[in-house]
Every structure is written in structure tokens, then in C-alpha cells.
């Protein structure tokens, strides 16, 4: 499937399985995988449809879907060893979706040899598409997208996090951490567009971060771990930092140790 075909797949799946349930979910259509970890019938049906289409086009690829992995954790091991793989997050920001917020997204990333080579984010309610190809840039609705530089003055840097215990904490002279949009499929694009300069995450599942990481790098930003290494989409490091540029990552890296549990 070419890049436009995959984007069209995500859009069609959203139109069939996700959009009709937006602000129309019945109580029995929302479940918990764990305490506070919601899943809906829309998540499951959308993932099945995307998995089937990618599996038909690429029968040798390992497909790491968020919901399939919840049922069979051995997929993760096959994914890490795979020469060709995809990650799928059928509805990133499920809590937002359940509560009627438009800040949710459908995300897919393609890996070859452990390296992310293509990625897609479709925001069905915002009607925005982000597509990246390694070495060919990031595109938003068909137009090239770049991240402008981050201020060299720490006091002017906006840092956000989805980790609520970290909210309000300051990293050196950077203003206190604010809340993200609580959806990686929105957080990453918003950072690229300049609404934030640093995003700090504790959870690091590949389906959440592989798509956006490629986009950030193609736009001129940088994503690294709290341990000082570049983000690897096959791993689940203990915390990652998404930055508008590499100097900002280098500035913030020694400061994350002061976070609760950092």
C-alpha cells in the first residue's frame, strides 16, 4: 500500500467505526482493561479493520495493535524481532473520546529493520492528517510542516506532561509543567506546530510514540529517553522527552531526575 492508501484506510475506518460512536456511546460499549484504562467497541472494531487490511497487503509483517497486545502480550516479542512491522493505535486518547472531546486520533507506524520509516496520524474530529516518511519530511493535509526553533531562554520554554504527579513541577528555570492534550496523536502535532516546546511522558508504549517520533524528527525536533539515548520504537524506556530541537533536549535532560519518580 502506498502512503496515501494507508491514510485513506485510516480515514475510512474512522468514518465507519469511530465517528458514528462519537458522543453516542452506550454504557455497555465502554469497558475497562484495567483501573481507569478504557476501551470501547470502536477501538476494537477499528483495530480489527486496520489489522486485516495491513495484514492482507503485508502478510509477512508483524502487526502490534494496542488492543490485540492487551489480549496477547507475546506479540511484543515478535514485534521487537521483526524485520517488518506496524504499530496500530485505533483510538489514541480513548478517555477523551469517551468523554466527548475531539482530541483523539487514529495512528499507525511502519518499521523496517527496527527503524520507523512511515507514520500516519488522522484526527477524525479535527479533520487533520499528518503523514511522515523517513528522509522525505512531514506533511499536514498535503503541506510540508516544520518545527521552528525553541527559545534559548529557559523562562520562555513551555513544557507539558501527561503525568499528573509531575504537573506544577519546574525544571530549572522553565515554568511549571502544564497538562498536555492527553493524547499522543494530538500532543506530537501540537509540539511540532509550536504550541509546546517539551513534552514529558512516563508511559512509552510503541503504538503511542512511534508515529509521532518520526514526525518530530522529520520536522526538525528530537525525541530521547530520560537516560540520554535516542528513542527506539522497539523498546519501552522509563520515560521519554519530546523536544522542539536537540539543544532543548540537552538542556532539560539533567533536570528530569528531579521529577517524582524521575
C-alpha positions in Angstrom: 0.0 0.0 0.0 1.4 3.4 -0.8 1.4 6.2 1.8 -1.9 7.8 0.5 -3.6 4.4 0.6 -2.8 3.9 4.3 -4.1 7.3 5.1 -7.3 6.7 3.2 -7.6 3.4 5.1 -7.4 5.2 8.5 -9.9 7.8 7.3 -12.4 5.2 6.0 -12.1 3.1 9.2 -12.7 6.2 11.4 -15.7 7.1 9.3 -17.2 3.6 9.6 -16.4 2.6 13.2 -15.3 5.7 15.2 -17.2 8.8 14.1 -20.7 7.2 14.5 -19.9 6.4 18.2 -18.5 9.9 19.0 -20.7 11.3 21.7 -23.1 8.4 21.1 -21.6 5.5 23.1 -23.8 3.3 25.1 -22.7 2.3 28.6 -22.2 -1.3 27.6 -19.9 -0.2 24.7 -17.2 1.1 27.2 -15.1 -1.3 29.2 -12.0 -1.2 31.4 -8.9 -3.2 30.5 -7.5 -2.1 33.9 -8.3 0.5 36.5 -9.0 3.7 34.6 -7.8 2.2 31.3 -10.8 2.4 29.0 -11.5 0.6 25.7 -14.6 0.8 23.6 -16.2 -1.3 20.8 -15.0 1.4 18.4 -11.3 0.8 19.5 -11.7 -2.9 18.9 -13.6 -2.8 15.6 -11.3 -0.1 14.2 -8.1 -2.1 15.1 -9.5 -5.3 13.6 -10.3 -3.5 10.3 -6.9 -1.8 10.1 -5.1 -5.0 11.0 -7.0 -7.0 8.4 -6.1 -4.5 5.6 -2.4 -4.2 6.5 -2.2 -8.0 7.0 -3.6 -8.6 3.6 -1.2 -6.2 2.0 1.8 -7.3 4.0 1.3 -10.9 5.1 4.9 -11.2 6.5 4.7 -8.1 8.7 4.1 -8.3 12.5 1.3 -6.1 13.5 1.4 -4.7 17.0 -2.1 -3.4 17.8 -2.8 -1.9 21.2 -6.0 -4.0 21.8 -4.5 -7.2 20.4 -1.5 -6.8 22.6 -3.8 -6.4 25.7 -5.1 -9.9 24.8 -1.8 -11.5 23.8 1.4 -9.9 25.2 3.7 -12.3 23.2 3.0 -10.1 20.1 5.5 -7.6 21.6 8.4 -10.1 21.4 7.6 -10.9 17.8 7.4 -7.2 17.0 10.8 -6.5 18.6 12.4 -9.2 16.4 10.5 -8.4 13.2 12.2 -7.2 10.1 8.9 -5.6 9.0 6.3 -4.4 11.5 3.4 -2.0 12.0 2.0 -0.4 15.2 -1.7 0.5 15.5 -3.4 2.7 17.9 -7.0 2.6 16.8 -8.2 5.4 19.0 -5.4 7.2 20.8 -7.0 9.3 23.6 -9.8 6.8 24.3 -10.7 8.6 27.5 -11.1 11.9 25.6 -13.2 10.0 23.0 -15.4 8.5 25.7 -15.9 11.9 27.4 -16.8 13.6 24.1 -13.5 15.5 23.5 -12.5 15.9 19.8 -8.8 15.4 20.9 -8.4 11.8 19.8 -6.7 10.2 16.8 -6.0 7.1 14.7 -2.3 6.3 14.5 -0.1 3.8 12.5 3.6 3.5 12.2 5.6 1.2 9.9 9.0 -0.1 10.9 11.7 -1.9 8.8 14.7 -3.3 10.5 13.6 -1.7 13.7 13.5 1.8 12.3 10.3 3.8 11.8 10.1 4.6 8.1 6.5 5.8 7.7 3.8 7.1 10.0 0.3 8.4 10.0 -1.9 10.4 12.4 -5.6 11.1 11.5 -7.6 13.3 13.8 -11.1 12.5 12.7 -12.9 15.3 14.5 -10.3 18.0 13.7 -10.2 16.6 10.2 -6.4 16.9 10.1 -3.9 14.4 8.6 -0.2 14.1 9.4 2.0 11.9 7.4 5.7 11.3 7.6 8.2 9.3 5.5 11.8 8.9 6.7 14.0 11.3 4.8 11.1 12.9 2.9 9.7 15.1 5.6 6.4 15.7 7.5 3.2 16.7 5.8 0.0 18.1 7.2 -3.0 18.0 4.9 -0.6 17.9 1.9 1.6 20.8 3.0 5.1 20.5 4.3 5.4 21.1 8.1 8.5 22.2 10.0 9.1 22.9 13.7 10.5 26.3 14.3 13.4 26.7 16.9 12.8 26.8 20.6 13.7 29.9 22.6 17.2 29.8 24.1 15.7 31.4 27.2 14.5 28.8 29.6 11.9 31.1 31.1 10.2 31.2 27.6 10.0 27.4 27.1 6.6 25.7 27.5 6.9 22.2 28.9 3.9 19.9 29.3 3.3 16.4 30.5 0.5 13.8 30.6 1.9 12.6 34.0 -0.4 14.2 36.6 2.0 13.7 39.5 4.5 15.9 37.6 2.1 18.8 37.0 3.3 22.0 38.6 6.9 20.9 38.9 9.6 23.2 37.5 12.6 22.0 35.6 15.2 24.6 36.5 14.2 28.0 35.2 11.5 26.5 32.9 8.0 27.4 34.0 6.0 24.7 35.9 4.8 21.8 33.9 1.3 22.0 32.4 -1.0 19.3 31.2 -0.8 18.0 27.6 -3.9 17.4 25.4 -3.8 13.9 26.9 -3.5 12.2 23.5 -0.2 11.5 21.8 -1.9 11.8 18.4 -2.6 15.5 19.3 0.4 16.2 21.6 3.1 15.4 19.0 1.5 17.5 16.2 0.8 20.4 18.7 4.5 20.4 19.7 5.6 20.4 16.1 3.2 23.3 15.4 4.7 25.3 18.3 2.0 25.0 21.0 4.6 23.4 23.3 8.4 23.0 23.3 8.8 20.0 25.5 6.5 17.0 26.2 7.4 14.6 29.0 6.0 11.1 29.1 6.1 8.3 31.6 4.3 5.7 29.6 6.2 4.6 26.5 4.2 2.0 24.5 5.3 1.9 20.9 1.8 2.4 19.4 1.7 5.7 21.3 5.1 7.1 20.4 6.5 5.5 17.2 4.2 7.5 14.8 4.8 10.9 16.4 8.5 10.4 16.9 9.2 10.0 13.2 7.1 13.1 12.6 9.1 15.2 15.1 12.4 14.1 13.7 11.3 14.8 10.1 10.1 18.3 11.3 13.5 19.1 12.9 12.8 18.1 16.5 14.3 15.4 18.8 12.9 12.6 20.9 15.1 10.9 23.5 14.8 8.9 26.8 15.4 10.1 30.3 18.6 8.0 30.2 20.1 10.2 27.5 19.6 7.8 24.5 17.7 8.3 21.3 14.2 6.9 21.4 13.9 3.3 19.9 10.4 2.3 18.8 11.1 -1.3 19.7 11.7 -0.5 23.4 9.7 0.8 26.3 12.1 3.1 28.1 11.5 4.6 31.5 10.3 8.0 30.3 10.8 9.9 27.1 11.1 13.5 26.2 9.9 15.1 23.0 11.6 18.4 22.2 11.4 21.1 19.5 15.1 20.7 18.9 18.2 18.8 20.2 19.6 21.7 22.3 16.4 21.8 24.3 16.6 18.1 25.0 20.2 18.5 26.2 19.1 21.4 28.4 16.2 19.5 30.1 17.8 16.1 30.3 19.8 16.6 33.6 16.7 18.2 35.2 14.2 15.3 34.8 15.9 13.4 37.6 14.2 15.9 40.0 10.7 14.8 38.9 8.8 12.5 41.3 10.0 9.0 40.3 12.2 10.6 37.6 
